[in-house]
Amino acid sequence: MAGKELDPAHYDPVVVGHVDTAEVPSAAWGWSGESRKTFRIAGWVVAVILLLMMIGNHSGRVEDLFLIGFAAGIVAILLRDSYLSRHPR
């Protein structure tokens, strides 16, 4: 006869911060989220890299427009995120 700990009907998952450890195993040891600071830094780095890609051997300006547009989009998202984190809804 199997013990109760092996019976799925008697399994009671541990919930840490409204996160089921069966779905997110890292929640059991205290980390279950995203690092906003890391994503912000990565966003700024990507935006700068996109702008640095304008320096090159291409002759048309269409590529520059796309690079500027994507970099501006990333910067807009980063600024919006920064504003919303300081002024919660």
BABAGU-493712 format. One line per 5 residues: for each residue x negated, y, z negated of C-alpha. Coordinates in nm, 4 decimals, always signed. Example, Ala and Ser with C-alpha at 12.3 -4.5 7.8 and 13.67 -1.06 7.14 Angstrom:
% residues 2
-1.2300,-0.4500,-0.7800 ~ -1.3670,-0.1060,-0.7140 $
END
This chain:
% residues 89
+0.0000,+0.0000,+0.0000 ~ -0.1398,+0.3384,+0.1039 ~ -0.1817,+0.6172,-0.1462 ~ +0.0291,+0.9296,-0.1349 ~ -0.2629,+1.1377,-0.0074 $
-0.2575,+0.9392,+0.3173 ~ +0.1178,+0.9602,+0.3641 ~ +0.1990,+1.2475,+0.6054 ~ +0.5382,+1.2966,+0.4396 ~ +0.3666,+1.3942,+0.1143 $
+0.1031,+1.6170,+0.2721 ~ +0.1299,+1.9689,+0.1319 ~ -0.0977,+2.2060,+0.3280 ~ -0.2892,+2.4696,+0.1398 ~ -0.1927,+2.8176,+0.2545 $
-0.4528,+3.0898,+0.2126 ~ -0.3321,+3.4336,+0.3164 ~ -0.0372,+3.2951,+0.5106 ~ -0.2674,+3.0820,+0.7278 ~ -0.2218,+2.7052,+0.7454 $
-0.5559,+2.5322,+0.6953 ~ -0.4425,+2.2520,+0.9245 ~ -0.4311,+2.5042,+1.2096 ~ -0.7292,+2.7174,+1.1034 ~ -0.9845,+2.5086,+0.9122 $
-1.2062,+2.8094,+0.8339 ~ -0.9287,+2.9559,+0.6154 ~ -1.0131,+2.6960,+0.3485 ~ -1.3489,+2.8618,+0.2782 ~ -1.2247,+3.2189,+0.2893 $
-1.2760,+3.3469,+0.6429 ~ -0.9908,+3.3558,+0.8867 ~ -0.9910,+3.6739,+1.0828 ~ -1.1596,+3.8966,+1.3310 ~ -1.4450,+4.1339,+1.2753 $
-1.3116,+4.4653,+1.4037 ~ -1.6506,+4.6311,+1.3672 ~ -1.8177,+4.3669,+1.5834 ~ -1.5552,+4.4043,+1.8553 ~ -1.5897,+4.7836,+1.8498 $
-1.9675,+4.7636,+1.8848 ~ -1.9335,+4.5114,+2.1670 ~ -1.6823,+4.7383,+2.3424 ~ -1.9166,+5.0381,+2.3304 ~ -2.2068,+4.8243,+2.4545 $
-1.9996,+4.6954,+2.7478 ~ -1.8867,+5.0492,+2.8378 ~ -2.2472,+5.1727,+2.8399 ~ -2.3603,+4.8743,+3.0477 ~ -2.0850,+4.9465,+3.3011 $
-2.2022,+5.3058,+3.3311 ~ -2.5657,+5.1951,+3.3653 ~ -2.4634,+4.9689,+3.6531 ~ -2.4025,+5.2825,+3.8613 ~ -2.7802,+5.3104,+3.8927 $
-2.8611,+5.0752,+4.1751 ~ -2.9136,+5.0183,+4.5419 ~ -2.5520,+5.0522,+4.6580 ~ -2.4674,+5.3332,+4.8970 ~ -2.0888,+5.3605,+4.8610 $
-1.9090,+5.5445,+4.5847 ~ -1.6151,+5.3066,+4.5536 ~ -1.8160,+5.0868,+4.3208 ~ -1.8975,+5.3887,+4.1043 ~ -1.5309,+5.4783,+4.0781 $
-1.4404,+5.1284,+3.9617 ~ -1.7253,+5.1206,+3.7087 ~ -1.6267,+5.4628,+3.5717 ~ -1.2604,+5.3590,+3.5612 ~ -1.3240,+5.0375,+3.3705 $
-1.5643,+5.2103,+3.1306 ~ -1.3094,+5.4883,+3.0718 ~ -1.0408,+5.2263,+3.0057 ~ -1.2576,+5.0516,+2.7475 ~ -1.3460,+5.3831,+2.5807 $
-0.9769,+5.4797,+2.5704 ~ -0.8888,+5.1495,+2.4031 ~ -1.1718,+5.1954,+2.1501 ~ -1.0669,+5.5514,+2.0675 ~ -0.7020,+5.4460,+2.0310 $
-0.8048,+5.1614,+1.7999 ~ -1.0179,+5.3969,+1.5927 ~ -0.7319,+5.6485,+1.5650 ~ -0.4751,+5.3837,+1.4705 ~ -0.7018,+5.2339,+1.2049 $
-0.7321,+5.5765,+1.0377 ~ -0.3645,+5.6701,+1.0739 ~ -0.1494,+5.3608,+1.0117 ~ +0.2000,+5.3624,+1.1520 $
END
